[in-house]
Amino acid sequence: MATEESGLQIHPMDQFTVKPLFGDGPLMWYTPSNATLWMFFAVLSAVAFLVLGTRHRSVVPGRAQMAAEMAYLFVRNMVENVAGKDALKFFPYIMTVFIFIAMANILGLIPTSFTTTSHIAVTAVLALTVFISVTVIGFVKHGLGFLGLFWISSAPLPLRPVLAVIELMSYFVRPVSHSIRLAGNMMAGHAMIKVFAAFAGVLGLGAFVPIVAISAVYALELLVACIQAYVFTILTCVYLRDALHPSH
Amino acid sequence: MAIEGDITTMGQMIGAGLACTGMGGAAIGVGHVAGNYLSGALRNPSAAASQTAMLFIGIAFAEAFGIFSFLVALLLMFAL
């Protein structure tokens, strides 16, 4: 690609660069960057969606209130069904995570915007928060009995040490898969759209084929954005259930 | 086209490409979960709605191993 200047130039990963908002100074942890901006927009739209949506609190809900109530009940039922009734006191945090990820994913689909959740640094913090707090909750609630999570009493006795090692490994791999699943899905989808867009740029009149393809991929990405927020949340619930009821 | 770079870069890139074949396994796994869910749901549609959470959990766990291969590819390309 480097030798032909006029040919196909695809830079699908350029959209994930973190740039400072003002000037091109060095990127420190306090520098306002495009990641900060779009994270702020995600919080803003979450507030708009939930607070403004339920502002009137009418008995016959309008469209905005209906959507906000549906999102609330959706997550609440999920927490109750998957993690159990005693997990409901962690519902505010899980709802926050769900709405934030969903908003960040959907906002990232706006052309020329920045997908904050496509960065492993962002999702790793989200996943590590869940991982650490779930571990702490497990030990606080059950003490050393939490280790029963790794000692599967329904398995035959000679198998149990082997299974304990496997369970321990899978426990510590949880934040890795939890974070990279979200980041990877977001990154792959956006890179794919960008590659198709580059095809459209060089094809001239034949560009309608990749444009139709982009539209289809875009619809798929909207679905993926919601499903990945759902998957992240439901896995949080599953981990929480393991912490609250560690015995198999 | 001239070939640039050294043999280490070549090995990294080939390794990253090979690591991505693991995603095919994840694809088989996800398809297996979803297909079995669908066949179960068609046999007993009344029980289907209550099992969608299990469907997504199953898909997420099957997907995790594809993610590990993706991780290996990323590590080979950027971390070495």
Interface residues (C-beta under 8 A of the other chain):
Chain A: T3 M78 N81 V82 V173 V176 S177 I180 R181 G184 I227 Y230 V231 I234 L235 V238
Chain B: M1 A2 A53 F56 I57 I59 A60 E63 A64 I67 F68 F70 L71
